Amino acid sequence: MPRDMQAEAMAAASDEAVLARYAAGDPVAARVLTARLVPRVLGYAARMLGDAAEAEDVAQEAMLRLWRAAPGWRAGEAQVSTWVYRVVTNICTDRLRARKRRPAGALDEAPEVADGAKGVEAGLMEADRMGALQAALDALPERQRQAVVLRHIEGLGNPEIAAVMDIGVEAVESLTARAKRALTAILSGRREELGYDDGE
């Protein structure tokens, strides 16, 4: 079967089934699973770390760990996506702890250059909004940030977040509620500055 047809056939398969195909030596399975998982874990890592380049490193490391784990994967014990989110969470936690031990350099604080795809004003407004959100997320305690990013940005359900964070569903609900209150408080005085004065 041609590779494009193999990829289409695998598109409907579960992550577990695709991982099993990868473990059996199917290179198409690696492409399919990478296309499914990397955008999600990349976004999650970027929100946790506030650094897109570092998030790419984290996503790559998490996928390498998944590929190494594939031959010994025990079906039914954990969802592949939950396992990968947990690995990303652990790597991000390690990196955040390492940051606290070393001072940040001036390069870390340099703003990203806009891509020019939008109008200049719209691009600057979007960059301001994203920067404000990231700064607010960075101000949250680590566990609250994890819970709110997994729930409201990555779209995971509370049971899956509980599995990723190794806590109960009630604890997820509590962390998420506290994080949302804190984010509201942090951002409340900036609505007009960020262009939300027209009821957006």
KOLPALUM-362110 format. One line per field, with one value per residue (C-alpha): x, y, z. Coordinates in steps of 0.2 Angstrom, whole numbers, plus 5000, padded with zeros to 4 digits. Layout:
N
c1	[X/...]
c2	[Y/...]
c3	[Z/...]
// end
This chain:
200
c1	[5000/5007/5013/4999/4986/4994/4994/4975/4971/4980/4972/4956/4966/4969/4985/4989/4986/4997/5011/5010/5013/5028/5035/5033/5044/5031/5039/5022/5016/5029/5024/5005/5008/5020/5007/4994/5004/5018/5007/4997/5012/5022/5008/5007/5026/5026/5012/5021/5038/5034/5047/5044/5061/5063/5046/5052/5066/5054/5042/5056/5063/5045/5043/5060/5055/5039/5048/5060/5045/5035/5042/5037/5021/5007/4990/4976/4987/4987/4982/4996/4992/4990/5007/5015/5007/5014/5031/5030/5024/5039/5052/5044/5044/5063/5067/5057/5066/5083/5078/5076/5093/5101/5098/5090/5100/5095/5092/5079/5069/5070/5053/5049/5048/5031/5029/5020/5005/4993/4992/5005/4992/4982/4999/5005/4988/4988/5006/5002/4987/4997/5011/4999/4992/5009/5014/4998/5001/5019/5013/5003/5009/5016/5002/4988/4997/4998/4979/4973/4983/4978/4960/4957/4971/4974/4956/4958/4945/4947/4949/4963/4971/4970/4980/4993/4995/4993/4980/4961/4948/4942/4960/4960/4944/4951/4967/4958/4945/4959/4970/4955/4952/4970/4971/4955/4963/4980/4972/4957/4965/4972/4956/4956/4975/4973/4959/4945/4935/4922/4914/4925]
c2	[5000/5017/5028/5041/5028/5020/5037/5039/5022/5026/5043/5035/5023/5026/5034/5017/5007/5020/5018/4999/5001/5012/4999/4986/4996/5006/5024/5031/5028/5040/5053/5051/5051/5066/5076/5072/5075/5088/5104/5100/5097/5111/5124/5117/5118/5136/5141/5133/5140/5156/5152/5145/5139/5130/5123/5115/5107/5100/5093/5085/5077/5071/5063/5055/5047/5041/5033/5024/5018/5012/4994/4991/5000/4991/4994/5000/5007/5025/5035/5040/5058/5058/5050/5063/5077/5070/5069/5087/5093/5084/5092/5109/5108/5103/5118/5130/5124/5126/5144/5149/5143/5154/5172/5176/5184/5199/5188/5179/5195/5201/5202/5191/5199/5200/5189/5203/5192/5204/5222/5231/5238/5221/5212/5223/5221/5202/5202/5213/5202/5186/5194/5199/5182/5174/5186/5182/5164/5166/5174/5159/5146/5131/5119/5132/5136/5118/5115/5130/5128/5110/5114/5130/5131/5112/5108/5092/5086/5086/5067/5068/5082/5073/5059/5070/5079/5064/5072/5069/5077/5088/5095/5099/5109/5118/5122/5128/5139/5147/5150/5158/5170/5175/5178/5188/5199/5200/5206/5215/5233/5230/5227/5245/5244/5227/5233/5225/5240/5237/5222/5209]
c3	[5000/4995/5010/5008/5008/5024/5032/5028/5034/5051/5052/5060/5071/5090/5096/5104/5088/5078/5092/5090/5072/5075/5087/5074/5062/5052/5048/5042/5060/5066/5054/5059/5077/5076/5066/5079/5095/5092/5089/5105/5116/5108/5112/5130/5133/5125/5138/5152/5148/5139/5127/5109/5106/5122/5120/5103/5113/5126/5112/5103/5120/5124/5107/5108/5125/5117/5103/5116/5126/5111/5111/5129/5128/5138/5130/5141/5155/5149/5134/5123/5124/5143/5144/5133/5142/5158/5151/5144/5161/5170/5158/5159/5178/5178/5166/5176/5192/5183/5178/5196/5199/5186/5181/5165/5151/5141/5126/5135/5138/5119/5111/5096/5079/5072/5056/5046/5041/5049/5048/5059/5071/5073/5074/5088/5097/5096/5102/5117/5121/5120/5130/5143/5144/5145/5158/5168/5166/5172/5187/5193/5204/5193/5197/5194/5177/5172/5176/5167/5152/5150/5153/5144/5131/5127/5129/5140/5151/5170/5171/5159/5167/5184/5176/5168/5185/5196/5206/5209/5198/5213/5215/5196/5198/5213/5204/5188/5198/5208/5192/5183/5198/5198/5179/5180/5194/5185/5169/5175/5174/5157/5146/5138/5136/5127/5116/5125/5129/5115/5123/5115]
// end
